[in-house]
Amino acid sequence: MAQAYCVKCRKKVEIKNPKEVTLKNKRPATSGTCPNCGTKVFRIGKA
């Protein structure tokens, strides 16, 4: 699973409901939510 840093929890967490997205400059990224607090988390690069 993909991991991202949650700013609210201040630790790396597994991304819940990950979605593959493409940024404006055509770079791949992964977006989802934190399983602990529900905050949006984001990771640039392939998962």
N, CA, C and O atoms as CSV, one atom per row, in Angstrom:
chain,resi,resn,atom,element,x,y,z
A,1,MET,N,N,0.838,-1.195,0.000
A,1,MET,CA,C,0.000,0.000,0.000
A,1,MET,C,C,0.875,1.248,0.000
A,1,MET,O,O,2.029,1.222,0.426
A,2,ALA,N,N,0.299,2.329,-0.485
A,2,ALA,CA,C,1.010,3.600,-0.540
A,2,ALA,C,C,0.952,4.286,0.821
A,2,ALA,O,O,-0.052,4.206,1.528
A,3,GLN,N,N,2.032,4.951,1.173
A,3,GLN,CA,C,2.085,5.701,2.414
A,3,GLN,C,C,2.260,7.174,2.109
A,3,GLN,O,O,2.844,7.543,1.090
A,4,ALA,N,N,1.750,8.014,3.000
A,4,ALA,CA,C,1.910,9.456,2.884
A,4,ALA,C,C,2.031,10.032,4.289
A,4,ALA,O,O,1.668,9.379,5.267
A,5,TYR,N,N,2.541,11.249,4.385
A,5,TYR,CA,C,2.704,11.907,5.674
A,5,TYR,C,C,1.439,12.685,6.025
A,5,TYR,O,O,0.991,13.535,5.255
A,6,CYS,N,N,0.874,12.391,7.182
A,6,CYS,CA,C,-0.308,13.118,7.665
A,6,CYS,C,C,0.169,14.271,8.545
A,6,CYS,O,O,0.850,14.049,9.546
A,7,VAL,N,N,-0.183,15.489,8.175
A,7,VAL,CA,C,0.256,16.671,8.906
A,7,VAL,C,C,-0.413,16.741,10.278
A,7,VAL,O,O,0.201,17.186,11.247
A,8,LYS,N,N,-1.651,16.310,10.358
A,8,LYS,CA,C,-2.388,16.375,11.621
A,8,LYS,C,C,-1.866,15.347,12.633
A,8,LYS,O,O,-1.686,15.666,13.808
A,9,CYS,N,N,-1.624,14.114,12.173
A,9,CYS,CA,C,-1.124,13.045,13.055
A,9,CYS,C,C,0.391,13.132,13.268
A,9,CYS,O,O,0.922,12.574,14.227
A,10,ARG,N,N,1.080,13.839,12.362
A,10,ARG,CA,C,2.537,13.989,12.391
A,10,ARG,C,C,3.270,12.662,12.262
A,10,ARG,O,O,4.260,12.422,12.953
A,11,LYS,N,N,2.772,11.787,11.361
A,11,LYS,CA,C,3.457,10.526,11.088
A,11,LYS,C,C,3.040,10.001,9.725
A,11,LYS,O,O,2.071,10.475,9.131
A,12,LYS,N,N,3.790,9.006,9.232
A,12,LYS,CA,C,3.445,8.379,7.967
A,12,LYS,C,C,2.310,7.394,8.199
A,12,LYS,O,O,2.325,6.636,9.169
A,13,VAL,N,N,1.332,7.409,7.311
A,13,VAL,CA,C,0.178,6.526,7.430
A,13,VAL,C,C,-0.113,5.881,6.075
A,13,VAL,O,O,0.299,6.393,5.034
A,14,GLU,N,N,-0.814,4.768,6.098
A,14,GLU,CA,C,-1.286,4.126,4.872
A,14,GLU,C,C,-2.418,4.975,4.304
A,14,GLU,O,O,-3.271,5.451,5.054
A,15,ILE,N,N,-2.433,5.167,2.994
A,15,ILE,CA,C,-3.470,5.990,2.376
A,15,ILE,C,C,-4.762,5.183,2.260
A,15,ILE,O,O,-4.773,4.092,1.690
A,16,LYS,N,N,-5.845,5.729,2.803
A,16,LYS,CA,C,-7.164,5.102,2.717
A,16,LYS,C,C,-7.855,5.636,1.464
A,16,LYS,O,O,-7.817,6.840,1.212
A,17,ASN,N,N,-8.476,4.777,0.686
A,17,ASN,CA,C,-9.132,5.134,-0.580
A,17,ASN,C,C,-8.185,5.874,-1.526
A,17,ASN,O,O,-8.480,6.995,-1.942
A,18,PRO,N,N,-7.044,5.255,-1.872
A,18,PRO,CA,C,-6.087,5.961,-2.745
A,18,PRO,C,C,-6.610,6.132,-4.165
A,18,PRO,O,O,-7.250,5.234,-4.713
A,19,LYS,N,N,-6.333,7.287,-4.755
A,19,LYS,CA,C,-6.710,7.584,-6.138
A,19,LYS,C,C,-5.470,8.043,-6.883
A,19,LYS,O,O,-4.715,8.877,-6.383
A,20,GLU,N,N,-5.258,7.505,-8.074
A,20,GLU,CA,C,-4.156,7.959,-8.916
A,20,GLU,C,C,-4.602,9.244,-9.606
A,20,GLU,O,O,-5.644,9.268,-10.260
A,21,VAL,N,N,-3.824,10.301,-9.463
A,21,VAL,CA,C,-4.128,11.587,-10.094
A,21,VAL,C,C,-2.903,12.053,-10.881
A,21,VAL,O,O,-1.788,11.583,-10.651
A,22,THR,N,N,-3.126,12.974,-11.804
A,22,THR,CA,C,-2.042,13.560,-12.589
A,22,THR,C,C,-2.023,15.057,-12.335
A,22,THR,O,O,-3.054,15.723,-12.434
A,23,LEU,N,N,-0.849,15.587,-12.008
A,23,LEU,CA,C,-0.708,17.015,-11.747
A,23,LEU,C,C,-0.692,17.786,-13.061
A,23,LEU,O,O,-0.630,17.194,-14.139
A,24,LYS,N,N,-0.750,19.113,-12.960
A,24,LYS,CA,C,-0.760,19.952,-14.162
A,24,LYS,C,C,0.475,19.738,-15.018
A,24,LYS,O,O,0.403,19.819,-16.244
A,25,ASN,N,N,1.610,19.466,-14.383
A,25,ASN,CA,C,2.849,19.275,-15.124
A,25,ASN,C,C,3.063,17.814,-15.533
A,25,ASN,O,O,4.185,17.406,-15.833
A,26,LYS,N,N,1.981,17.034,-15.542
A,26,LYS,CA,C,1.947,15.641,-16.013
A,26,LYS,C,C,2.656,14.652,-15.088
A,26,LYS,O,O,2.922,13.523,-15.501
A,27,ARG,N,N,2.968,15.039,-13.859
A,27,ARG,CA,C,3.583,14.112,-12.914
A,27,ARG,C,C,2.503,13.291,-12.229
A,27,ARG,O,O,1.432,13.818,-11.927
A,28,PRO,N,N,2.761,12.003,-11.977
A,28,PRO,CA,C,1.782,11.171,-11.270
A,28,PRO,C,C,1.799,11.455,-9.764
A,28,PRO,O,O,2.829,11.832,-9.205
A,29,ALA,N,N,0.652,11.270,-9.125
A,29,ALA,CA,C,0.538,11.465,-7.685
A,29,ALA,C,C,-0.583,10.578,-7.153
A,29,ALA,O,O,-1.388,10.051,-7.920
A,30,THR,N,N,-0.626,10.419,-5.834
A,30,THR,CA,C,-1.659,9.630,-5.179
A,30,THR,C,C,-2.324,10.490,-4.121
A,30,THR,O,O,-1.648,11.140,-3.323
A,31,SER,N,N,-3.643,10.493,-4.113
A,31,SER,CA,C,-4.412,11.280,-3.168
A,31,SER,C,C,-5.369,10.373,-2.412
A,31,SER,O,O,-5.861,9.391,-2.969
A,32,GLY,N,N,-5.640,10.687,-1.152
A,32,GLY,CA,C,-6.557,9.878,-0.358
A,32,GLY,C,C,-6.796,10.524,0.988
A,32,GLY,O,O,-6.647,11.736,1.140
A,33,THR,N,N,-7.172,9.701,1.982
A,33,THR,CA,C,-7.438,10.213,3.319
A,33,THR,C,C,-6.652,9.418,4.354
A,33,THR,O,O,-6.249,8.279,4.116
A,34,CYS,N,N,-6.445,10.045,5.502
A,34,CYS,CA,C,-5.767,9.401,6.629
A,34,CYS,C,C,-6.773,8.477,7.325
A,34,CYS,O,O,-7.895,8.899,7.606
A,35,PRO,N,N,-6.391,7.221,7.609
A,35,PRO,CA,C,-7.333,6.310,8.270
A,35,PRO,C,C,-7.605,6.673,9.727
A,35,PRO,O,O,-8.625,6.258,10.278
A,36,ASN,N,N,-6.719,7.434,10.362
A,36,ASN,CA,C,-6.885,7.778,11.774
A,36,ASN,C,C,-7.773,8.998,11.995
A,36,ASN,O,O,-8.696,8.957,12.809
A,37,CYS,N,N,-7.493,10.100,11.260
A,37,CYS,CA,C,-8.199,11.355,11.526
A,37,CYS,C,C,-9.082,11.825,10.374
A,37,CYS,O,O,-9.897,12.727,10.567
A,38,GLY,N,N,-8.947,11.239,9.176
A,38,GLY,CA,C,-9.794,11.603,8.053
A,38,GLY,C,C,-9.304,12.795,7.252
A,38,GLY,O,O,-10.000,13.254,6.346
A,39,THR,N,N,-8.116,13.307,7.565
A,39,THR,CA,C,-7.537,14.442,6.837
A,39,THR,C,C,-7.063,13.980,5.476
A,39,THR,O,O,-6.662,12.826,5.319
A,40,LYS,N,N,-7.102,14.879,4.469
A,40,LYS,CA,C,-6.585,14.542,3.158
A,40,LYS,C,C,-5.084,14.395,3.215
A,40,LYS,O,O,-4.393,15.205,3.834
A,41,VAL,N,N,-4.572,13.343,2.558
A,41,VAL,CA,C,-3.126,13.153,2.436
A,41,VAL,C,C,-2.785,13.043,0.958
A,41,VAL,O,O,-3.620,12.647,0.145
A,42,PHE,N,N,-1.548,13.399,0.618
A,42,PHE,CA,C,-1.152,13.507,-0.777
A,42,PHE,C,C,0.289,13.049,-0.910
A,42,PHE,O,O,1.130,13.379,-0.074
A,43,ARG,N,N,0.578,12.289,-1.958
A,43,ARG,CA,C,1.947,11.823,-2.218
A,43,ARG,C,C,2.255,11.983,-3.692
A,43,ARG,O,O,1.525,11.473,-4.542
A,44,ILE,N,N,3.340,12.691,-4.001
A,44,ILE,CA,C,3.751,12.871,-5.387
A,44,ILE,C,C,4.619,11.680,-5.791
A,44,ILE,O,O,5.476,11.242,-5.025
A,45,GLY,N,N,4.392,11.163,-6.993
A,45,GLY,CA,C,5.147,10.026,-7.500
A,45,GLY,C,C,4.294,8.784,-7.586
A,45,GLY,O,O,3.198,8.734,-7.027
A,46,LYS,N,N,4.791,7.784,-8.281
A,46,LYS,CA,C,4.073,6.519,-8.408
A,46,LYS,C,C,3.991,5.809,-7.069
A,46,LYS,O,O,4.940,5.845,-6.286
A,47,ALA,N,N,2.871,5.169,-6.803
A,47,ALA,CA,C,2.667,4.461,-5.532
A,47,ALA,C,C,3.304,3.092,-5.544
A,47,ALA,O,O,3.225,2.366,-4.553
